[in-house]
Amino acid sequence: DEGRYRCQLVNGLEDESVSLTLHLEGVVFPYQPSNGRYKFNYHEAKRACEQQDARLATYQQLYKAWTEGLDWCNAGWVLDGTVHYPIINSREPCGGRLLLPGVRTYGARDKQRDRFDAFCFTSALQGCLRHPPSPSPEPPGAHRGDPLPKVGQLYAAWKFSGLDRCDGG
């Protein structure tokens, strides 16, 4: 986990102490179920991110993603139980043109009752993604028995491996 750590070596009279800060390199991605937006309570959002090989993003991770260009009009849960949406380009459906860009907040919400999307964070890409050389009616990997990639894996492949394809799938 991210944070500030203090390591202490106790060896009689020659104790040593070192402090360090750990930052995970990763990618934040918005996630909603296939049956539409604003369907997750907090606990469902947390499970949905885990099913995508990710976890709910922290506010700091969402803010960093916004500074790197994340512009998403749908509000989503983050790890501390608050709800936000990052806006780069102000527009009518996203709070109006007069509001400044930023990470807009709905604040803390009822974790059982309120429903939003999720902002997930993944820091690793395990395995590799293969893309067929030509269009195919079958999804990639379907004829080989390979599992289809999860949303978190696609975002990680884009961020860490330079995946940049325009083909639908």
C-alpha positions, -999 to 999 in steps of 0.1 A, spaced: 0 0 0 10 36 -6 22 57 23 50 68 44 70 40 61 96 41 89 120 12 92 140 7 123 169 -16 129 174 -24 166 209 -37 173 218 -29 208 234 6 210 236 10 172 200 15 163 192 29 128 161 44 114 151 52 78 119 68 65 106 64 30 75 71 10 60 45 -13 40 56 -44 24 29 -66 26 36 -103 -7 26 -119 -38 37 -138 -72 48 -127 -102 38 -148 -139 45 -145 -160 14 -143 -197 8 -146 -217 -24 -151 -229 -34 -185 -265 -27 -175 -260 10 -172 -245 37 -150 -250 44 -113 -258 8 -103 -232 2 -75 -235 9 -38 -200 13 -22 -196 -24 -14 -206 -35 -49 -182 -10 -64 -154 -24 -43 -162 -59 -54 -165 -48 -91 -130 -33 -91 -116 -65 -75 -133 -85 -103 -114 -63 -127 -80 -71 -111 -81 -37 -94 -92 -19 -63 -111 12 -56 -89 42 -63 -79 67 -35 -89 103 -39 -52 111 -45 -50 85 -73 -81 100 -89 -67 135 -86 -34 124 -102 -54 108 -131 -73 140 -136 -40 160 -138 -29 134 -165 -61 140 -185 -89 119 -171 -122 136 -180 -153 116 -170 -188 130 -165 -202 101 -144 -197 102 -106 -180 72 -90 -170 58 -56 -134 60 -43 -118 41 -14 -127 64 14 -165 62 6 -167 96 -11 -180 102 -46 -163 123 -73 -160 130 -110 -130 144 -128 -137 171 -154 -111 186 -178 -136 202 -202 -166 220 -186 -198 212 -204 -236 213 -197 -242 176 -189 -213 177 -163 -224 205 -140 -225 233 -165 -200 253 -186 -195 279 -158 -180 255 -133 -142 253 -134 -124 220 -144 -114 198 -115 -123 168 -94 -158 176 -85 -172 160 -54 -205 148 -40 -188 141 -7 -194 112 16 -225 92 7 -245 64 22 -225 32 14 -255 9 14 -282 31 -3 -265 55 -27 -256 42 -62 -228 54 -85 -201 41 -108 -166 32 -95 -131 46 -100 -108 16 -100 -70 15 -97 -46 -11 -111 -9 -11 -108 2 -42 -127 -3 -60 -159 0 -98 -155 6 -118 -187 1 -102 -221 -27 -92 -244 -27 -106 -279 -46 -89 -307 -55 -109 -339 -37 -96 -370 -69 -93 -390 -106 -87 -381 -123 -118 -368 -159 -126 -359 -147 -143 -328 -134 -123 -298 -95 -124 -294 -85 -156 -278 -118 -173 -282 -105 -200 -305 -75 -207 -283 -93 -209 -251 -76 -178 -237 -97 -157 -213 -109 -124 -226 -91 -94 -210 -108 -76 -182 -113 -38 -182 -85 -33 -157 -61 -54 -178 -69 -33 -209 -62 0 -191 -30 -14 -176 -19 -26 -211 -26 9 -225 -7 26 -196 23 3 -192 26 -15 -226 15 12 -250 -16 -7 -262 -32 18 -287 -56 1 -311 -87 15 -327 -104 -18 -333 -136 -25 -314 -138 -57 -294 
